[in-house]
Amino acid sequence: MLKKLDELISCSLTISTVFKVGRWIAIVIVVTAIICYWQVSYRVKEQTLTQLKSYIQQRGQLENELFAKVSDDHELLKAAILKKLLQPVDPQLIHQRFERLFSRDEKGVIRSRKEQFDGDSQSCFYGDKSLELTPELEKQLVTFHDLTSQYGQAWRKHFINTYIISPKNTISLYWPENATWCHDVDEHFNLRHEEYFWISNHVYNPMRKTVWTGVYFDKFATKWMISGVTPIDIGGRHIATVGHDIELTHLLKRMFTQQLPDSYSIIFRKDGRLIAHPDWQAQIEQKHGMFNVLQEDNEDLKHIFNLVNNAQSPIIEDDAYQRYLAFTHVAQPDWYFVVVIPKSFVRQVAWETAQIIIILGIFSLFFVLSILYFSMHQHITKPLHNFLLAIQRLEKEDFNVELDDTRRDEIGKLAFAFKSMIVILSDRENQLVEYANELEQQAHQLIQAKELAESANITKSQFIANMSHELRTPLNAIIGYSEMLQEDAQDLDDSAFIEDLRKIHSAGKHLLGLINDVLDISKIEAGKMDVYNETFDVRTMINEVVTTIKPLIEKQDNVLQIQCTDNLGEMVADLTKVRQVLFNLLGNASKFTKQGVITLAVERKDAQVGSWIYFRVIDTGIGISEQQQEKLFRAFSQADASTTRKYGGTGLGLVITKHFTEMMGGDIRVESQFGQGSTFHVHLPTHSNSYLVESDKLNLEDIREKRDKPLILVVDDDLSVRNLFRNYLEKVNYQVVTASNGSEGLRLARQLQPDVITLDVMMPGMDGWMVLSALKSDPELLEIPVIVVSMIEDKRLGYSLGADDYLVKPVDRNQLSNVLKKFGKGKKMHQVLVVEDDPMAQQMMKIMLSRSGWQVTQANNGRVALQKLEHDDFYPDLILLDLMMPDMDGFEFVNHLREHDEWKAIPVVVLTAKEITPEDRVKLTHKVQTIFQKGGCDKVQLLSEINKLLAHNNRQSF
């Protein structure tokens, strides 16, 4: 859809112009909406904060008046009580009145007489059953009863009740809504344990002022309450406590309904005790009113409490939670009344305004663009269409065109100029015909020159191939003999020759590297350098590179540091070229750094165009100036002549590195300052777009029919482990089949009868122990060696169930290879046939292999080798083959060898100085096991590869 829209826009001037104008108008509308949004946000914010400040001040004044009235009422009642208690009264009259008002029940509790009690005009009385009556106490109780009845009726409009409590566990309570509570309460009721009493004693209220409780549940009224109480003392002795109750529902109704839109209110005491919160009332009730913000695990409540306690202004902007807080202090109960309003309220109002602007702008935009479209179509598009038709006629060499050149605007002037141009073009056409004839002759000459250049390029390629063979053959002998002579010198303890032999060996290796660089550059310039991609583990590749390059780095007293992220994973690229890039960069860093630090940093990054591996090689060496960096990636060029003289080299390493990275779809760059070290950055895609060499996907019948190598069955539920084992084992000439679970592994084991099974223990469903037991209980599978591979080391259990070996993850490839070799039981294979025409190379190979325990037979060319094979008593276990030989070369020899069924199983290792081309690799595919460049591998590597091939050649050895 987007592609079609782009094509439509690009094909029409009118539509593209309308689209551009519309885009700019749309930008103006959006910018206007954004400006309005911020302007409205600012104004709404200011208005909201002003309104919030006014509201909180009014609420603070309202709440303070309410609680101040409680204090004022208590002072009036307190004065009346003191006045009446201090007046002399006849004790007999008091006693008679006491008897008329109160009576003891059968349990000894003193209560109001039911027959005399009127709950609407009298307070209800409760007295402890252990109360010992005295004239003074009777006077107090009668006074308390009369005054609570009198004042309670007067304050009924403001407060639900009025009560007086004495330390003797008595109470006179005027509460018409719960008038008979004193008759219902049991004899064990103890007022002294309630918060509304004990907060008035001298310990909790030394200032003897009006104080307030927290939230508590009145079990008789079955309501949540808050009480304000005032102590009464005579002569320093606490005789009573005057109190009012406020139902929490009334307080919450006033607090939660009389508030700003989109806001909510909170009340808490200065000590952190939460009085009211719309979202936490259930928790407050569960804790019986003792819910303390500072003791709860709620960061929001603690945050509000700390902000309010430390605030200097009644309005707080809480950026952490995107809200505003307004608070006031209610002095009497020492409460903080807090109003919370979210900032989103402000943004919502502003967004609604911006939406209106955008909607109106969209309608205006369509209206303006419609007028613009029709106007442009009539006055611009149609004339331009006529020009297009005229141009199409010119393409057909038709110069008869009609255009309206009478208009006075730019279109008319353009038509006039176009007609004039047609006249000129008509004249030039004849001249072009003449030029075309001349160009045809020149093109013929260029074709001849191109053919000569291609012929020269073919000659150059043939020369490079021949030079490769002629140079590498003697170099191979030099390197090989130097290695063997070093061993002889070490055995003879002749240290005088060891150092010289090492220099010869090093010089040979160095010369071979120079030859390889020159050949690589030649192939790159000829366009014949190919990329062979494969899947490999990046971290494993880095470890191999570090192991190889570390001695070279330490030679200069440098320290190598590796910095790799954990998410490197796998990479699809040319493994050989990636290694060569890192070898070149690390080798350069080591060459130009002494007693410094060289760092290899590797990380994986995801981008819009895929995943990339980022390599950085950082050194603290001599650095590179800006002038030197300009020619850094030129062939046969180093930083300058002095660098070449001091450090040596051909200057080809970085050129090859640059070409390799670009061939794999990456790039390389350098950051450096002279004298301060250098950093080379290499970026490679995790999946190269070049040709990917994939392994053959064989079905079970193909595997059984083409089973010419030892077969390993890998059973593991981890895909990365299966890929890793396949990569390990196929490189050492095993055939690998994998299974992702135990049941699939048993099925493949029965169908394929593999030579060895590697088995993971921790798998879902049928685990490794169950698979091992099934394998060892099956007569057909009993003899197959099983190697248990697990994260958990439990060798005793593995061996008791019949495992042949036990490996603990992560498994090293050498460890795995050595364990597989352990199961070889047949004949010992020592016969090696060396097919080589160079006498010096023949002698070197014979000495090297003989010292390693092999019986060596030699042949000067392929024909002689075939004659030796025709003898009945000679069957080599391995053939070491040169490719370029007289009479019969290596390619022809391999073809003859594979035509005979009795010789098909003999492994062939190619060891040649010839440059192996892609065509050569195709010829040798499935016919040889390994190809080595002479001088390109050391003796240990060559012998190790021969060892593996000999160990696995004969299937009977398993």
Sequence and secondary structure as in RCSB ss.txt:
>XXXX:A:sequence
MLKKLDELISCSLTISTVFKVGRWIAIVIVVTAIICYWQVSYRVKEQTLTQLKSYIQQRGQLENELFAKVSDDHE
LLKAAILKKLLQPVDPQLIHQRFERLFSRDEKGVIRSRKEQFDGDSQSCFYGDKSLELTPELEKQLVTFHDLTSQ
YGQAWRKHFINTYIISPKNTISLYWPENATWCHDVDEHFNLRHEEYFWISNHVYNPMRKTVWTGVYFDKFATKWM
ISGVTPIDIGGRHIATVGHDIELTHLLKRMFTQQLPDSYSIIFRKDGRLIAHPDWQAQIEQKHGMFNVLQEDNED
LKHIFNLVNNAQSPIIEDDAYQRYLAFTHVAQPDWYFVVVIPKSFVRQVAWETAQIIIILGIFSLFFVLSILYFS
MHQHITKPLHNFLLAIQRLEKEDFNVELDDTRRDEIGKLAFAFKSMIVILSDRENQLVEYANELEQQAHQLIQAK
ELAESANITKSQFIANMSHELRTPLNAIIGYSEMLQEDAQDLDDSAFIEDLRKIHSAGKHLLGLINDVLDISKIE
AGKMDVYNETFDVRTMINEVVTTIKPLIEKQDNVLQIQCTDNLGEMVADLTKVRQVLFNLLGNASKFTKQGVITL
AVERKDAQVGSWIYFRVIDTGIGISEQQQEKLFRAFSQADASTTRKYGGTGLGLVITKHFTEMMGGDIRVESQFG
QGSTFHVHLPTHSNSYLVESDKLNLEDIREKRDKPLILVVDDDLSVRNLFRNYLEKVNYQVVTASNGSEGLRLAR
QLQPDVITLDVMMPGMDGWMVLSALKSDPELLEIPVIVVSMIEDKRLGYSLGADDYLVKPVDRNQLSNVLKKFGK
GKKMHQVLVVEDDPMAQQMMKIMLSRSGWQVTQANNGRVALQKLEHDDFYPDLILLDLMMPDMDGFEFVNHLREH
DEWKAIPVVVLTAKEITPEDRVKLTHKVQTIFQKGGCDKVQLLSEINKLLAHNNRQSF
>XXXX:A:secstr
 HHHHHHHHHH HHHHHHHHHHHHHHHHHHHHHHHHHHHHHHHHHHHHHHHHHHHHHHHHHHHHHHHHHHHHHHH
HHHHHHHHHHHS   HHHHHHHHHHHEEE TTS EEE TTT  TTTS EEEE TT    HHHHHHHHHHHHHHHH
HHHHTTTT S EEEEETTTEEEEE GGGTTHHHHS TT  GGGSHHHHTTSTTT TT   EE   EEETTTTEEE
EEEEEEEEETTEEEEEEEEEEEHHHHHHHHHHSS TT EEEEEETTSBEEE TTTHHHHHHTTT  BGGGSS HH
HHHHHHHHHT SSSEEEETTTTEEEEEEEETTTTEEEEEEEETHHHHHHHHHHHHHHHHHHHHHHHHHHHHHHHH
HIIIIIHHHHHHHHHHHHHHTT          SSHHHHHHHHHHHHHHHHHHHHHHHHHHHHHHHHHHHHHHHHH
HHHHHHHHHHHHHHHHHHHHHHHHHHHHHHHHHHHHHHHHHTT HHHHHHHHHHHHHHHHHHHHHHHHHHHHHHH
TT     BEEEEHHHHHHHHHHHHHHHHHHTT EEEEEE TT  EEEE HHHHHHHHHHHHHHHHHT SSSEEEE
EEEEEEETTEEEEEEEEEE SS   HHHHHTTTSTT  S HHHHHHH   S HHHHHHHHHHHTT EEEEEE TT
S EEEEEEEESB SS B       HHHHHHT  S EEEEE S HHHHHHHHHHHHHTT EEEEESSHHHHHHHHH
HH  SEEEEES  SSS HHHHHHHHHT TTTTTS EEEEESS  HHHHHHTT SEEEESS  HHHHHHHHHTT  
S    EEEEE S HHHHHHHHHHHHHTT EEEEESSHHHHHHHHTSTT   SEEEE S  SSS HHHHHHHHHHS
GGGTTS EEEEESS   HHHHHHHTTT SEEEETTTS HHHHHHHHHHHHHHS GGG 
